[in-house]
Amino acid sequence: MAVHILVVEDEKPIREMICFGLRRGGYEVSEAEDVATARSCVANHRPDLLVLDWMLPDMSGLEFTRLLKRDKDTKELPVIMLTARADEHDKVTGLDSGADDYITKPFSPRELLARITAVLRRAAPSTTEDIVDIHGLRLDSSSHRVTANDQMVTLGPTEYRLLEFFMTHPERVYSRSQLLDRVWGGNVYVEERTVDVHIRRLRKALEGFNVDQLVQTVRGAGYRFSAKPE
């Protein structure tokens, strides 16, 4: 079944341009020109993602996003906000309202499609096994516990998410920006060197169990998780 996207934009030419590009991209698309129509669409045919303009005639997209995120039935609905507001303050305000991403006008259809793909990927439920065991390092996602050679490993929340991502995606090299996208999420403003800090903390936690070598640096490329020697 095709992914269903609801486009909420009051300017018809822009809305038609967006919908045309999304349909060409293989998405099922619904349209709304105001929040009242959007609410009806969400209630009658729940979309998988919302592309939402900030400035709408009956309510701002910002406030609508806050309403969606406060409702238990729609709080997990991904929202990409569109706006002509390019100020950093406005971007932060949009993301703080609960939007999963923020795109300033004008934008290209290719950029929008790429952003949609990234947001849907982050929003997709995990399909990995509850328990992953690699070279004596065992991660149980159902209990949020990590052990090494049957001994408990204590990790901070970010280090745990980083290790979980690595262990469920072994052998592949990930750049710092890719790790930021996949582990921290696209709606968090952090510098790439933050990744290095948490990699060091993760290795330090694993060092006492002699499994820190599983987290490998690939010079000039990023990091990978592998039981094979570097």
Buried (B, 14 or more C-beta within 10 A) or exposed (E): EEBBBBBBBBEEEBBEBBBEBBEEBEBBBBBBBBBEBBBEBBEEEEBBBBBBBBBBEEBBBBEBBBBBBEEEEBEEBBBBBBBEBEEEEBBEBBBEBBBBBBBBEEEEBEEBBEBBEBBBEBBEEEEEEEEBEBBBBBBBBEEEBBBBEEEEBEBEEBBBBBBBBBBBEBEEBBBBEBBBBBBBBBBEEEEEEBBEEBBEBBBEBBEEBEBBBBBBBEEEEBBBBBBEEE
